[in-house]
């Protein structure tokens, strides 16, 4: 596909708008007020296990996708990366549901408070950054703008992988202590 600069600008704006809206919604769901009687209206106690499975699957798929592109298997790479995007979307949906029906963030009660907060803060900051980057990387690959795709994918992959892996680490630090 040959996309014009105007089309690229349009989709870049959409990517940034969607990223800002999703980030604001997630921040509100975690930190904002809840309507009366919402907490506990739906049993979401099992969702953290599903959330961590989505994060773990995403991390594995990212590594597989990287290996596939190094082997020059573009079709398999594309399919795996689309699946990784799907597991990330699944993570996002379950994460939003969990935080909508559970009031506030889970508190860490373990022995490694400093380590936990370093991991958590870096995870949160990079999760905000990775959203538009992953969308842009997906867009560039989907539209066969391979030079631009490679240029951003080199940065996107390690950040996305870090966010996925630290999501799993945060889960185990919160729920195994």
N, C-alpha and C positions, 0 to 999 in steps of 0.2 A: 504494500500500500504506500502511496505517496501522499503524505499529509502536508497540508499547507501550514504556514506559520500561523495563520488565523485559526485554523482548527486546533493546532497545538495550544495556542493561547486560551481558547475556549476550554479545552479539557484541563489545562493547568489551573485555570480559575475554579473549575468544578472540583478538582482534587483538593485544592486548598480550602474551599468553602466546606466541603464534606468533612475534611480533617478538623477544621475549627469547630464545626457543629458537634461532631462526635466527641472531641476532647471536652467541650463544654458540658455536654450531656453526661459524660462519665464523671466529671468533676462534681456536677450537681448531684448525681445519684449517690456518690460516696459521701459528700460533705453537706448536701442541702437538706432542708426540712422534708419530712414525710407527712402525707395526709394522715389524719387520725385513723387508727385501726389497720394500717397497711402492714406494719411489721407483724410477721407471723401469719398473714392472710394466706400465704402459699408456703408450703414446706420446701425450703430451698437448702436444707442442710446437706443434701447430697451433691449439690452443684459444685462445690470446691474440687471434688474428685474429678468431675467432668471437665472443669476448667483446667486443671493440671494435666489431664490427658490430652486436651487440645493443644496446650503449650508444648508438651513433650512430643506429640506427633508433628507439630510444626517444626520443631528443632530437627527432628530426624529427617523430615521431608526436605528441609533446606540443605542439609548435608548431602542427601541423595541427589538433589537437583544440581548442586555444585559438582559432584562427581560426574553426573551425566553430561554436563556442559563441557567439562574437561575432556570427556571422551568424545566430544563433538556429536552427541546424540541430541540434537535440537528438539525433535518431536517429543521424546521422553522427558527431556528437561522441561519443556513447556507444560506438559501434562502434570508433572510432579510439582512444579512451581504454582500452577493453578490450584492444585490440591492443597498445597501449603497455604495459599491465600484463603482457600475454603475453610481449612482448620483454624486459621486466624479469625475468620469471620464467625465461625462457631464459637471460638473462645469469647469473642466480643459479645455475642448474643447472650451466652450463659453468664458472663461476667456482669452484664447490665441487669439481667433478671435477678441474679443473686443480690446485687447491691440495691436494687429497687425494693425487694421484699425483706432485706436485712438492714437494720439501722446502723449506719456508721461502719468504719473499717474495723477489721479484726485486730485486736491488740496483741503484740508480741510479748510473751512471758518467759522466754528462754534466757539462757546464760550469756548469749553472745550479742548483746544489744547493739554495740557499736558496729559489729560486722553486719548485723541484720539491717540497720538503718543505712549503712553505706550501700549495700546491695539494693535495698528498696528504693532509695532516692535516685540512684543511677538508673535503676529499672524504670521508674516513673518518667524521668526526664527523657530517656531514650525511647520509651514507648510513645511519648508525645511526638518526638522527632520522626520515628519510623513510620508512622501512619501515612503522612504525605509521601515519604520516600518510597514506601512499598507500593503505594498506588501509582506513583510516577514510573517506577521501574516496571510494574505490570503494564501500564499504558504503553511505554516505549517498546517493550517486548511484543505486546499484542499487535501493535501497528508496524512491526518489523523495522523499527528505527534502531537497528542493531548497534551501531556505533554509540548512539546516545544511551541505549539500554545498557551496554557494557560499562560505560563510564559511570552511570549511577549505581549499577548493580554491584560494582566493586566496593562501594561504600555501604550500600543497603544491606548486603548479605551479612557482614559481621555484626552490624547493629541489630538487625532482625534476629539473628541467631542468639546474640547476647540477651535480648529482651525475652526470647522464648525460654532460654535456659535459666535465666534468673527468675522468671515467673515460676518455674518448677522449684527452684531453690527457696524462694519466698514461701511457697505453699508448704514445703516440708518444714521450714523453720516455724511457720505459724501453727501447723496442725500436728506436728510430731512432738512438740515440746510439752 
